[in-house]
Amino acid sequence: MQTTSFHRLSRVSGIIAAILLALLLFGTDTGRNALAWMYLQSTEAITNAAHIRSFPLDRFDPTCPQCM
């Protein structure tokens, strides 16, 4: 009789769960709406992050006389 190790069993069950999740996300209207919402939220966050004032890196330049 062949035994299955815990590692192989957990790996196979993880692959099956990932496939089922992908089918649910792409196969249903609710899943597609959730993916669209996540995409819109991420693009809005990236757009807002571009307007954050960054720290000027020339302050670390030892040849910059204004930074002394």
Beta strands, then each sheet from edge to edge (+ up, - down):
end
